[in-house]
Amino acid sequence: SHILSIREIRHPDLKLLFQDAASGVYLYRNQADHAREYFISSAVVFSDWPNLKKMLMAPGFDPRKGLLLENSEKAKFHNIRLSKDSKAVGLIRTGLESDREIWSVETTGPGFLVLASTLYPGWEARINGQKTPLFSAYGLFRAVWIPKAGKHDVELCYNPYHKLGLPFPRG
């Protein structure tokens, strides 16, 4: 919600709240949308992390407008076709526990539900009860492919012991 900087920043979403001339410190309020979840219907695949990072860190890049994926994620693509006109008409978290999130997602077409939280090993996903792969969005975050228009229940569960054969928790 706020940015503390040692140099002046000029951006339409930032409002200068305080400037200390003696120390050269600036305090800004970020007035932009802070949603940590969004739906994206376009993606670019990069050959490696350094190239993806360059685009991610480019001035003016908005992660809510285009998903960046590393080439290593391409193996998870099975008949994925994006439609740039797809939108989320409803995106609501309906459940939250320490190791589980449930989302109700309604879309006009296919795309990715992106959650701006770290994709640690052990996260698993289901759409309408069916297991589905998780993608590493921007090399950092969790993303779930929503294959078609309509209402979908998306469940994300953190099970760090999944390699030991423990089941996906059910609510």
BELVENKA-V141194 format. One record per helix or strand of 2 or more residues. SS is the DSSP state (H for helix, E for strand). FROM is the first residue (numbers start at 1). TO is the last residue. If there is no record, write none. Layout:
SS | FROM | TO
SS | FROM | TO
This chain:
E | 2 | 5
E | 14 | 20
E | 25 | 30
E | 37 | 40
E | 43 | 46
H | 49 | 56
E | 67 | 70
H | 71 | 76
E | 88 | 97
E | 100 | 107
E | 111 | 118
E | 123 | 127
E | 130 | 132
E | 134 | 137
E | 141 | 146
E | 150 | 158
H | 162 | 164
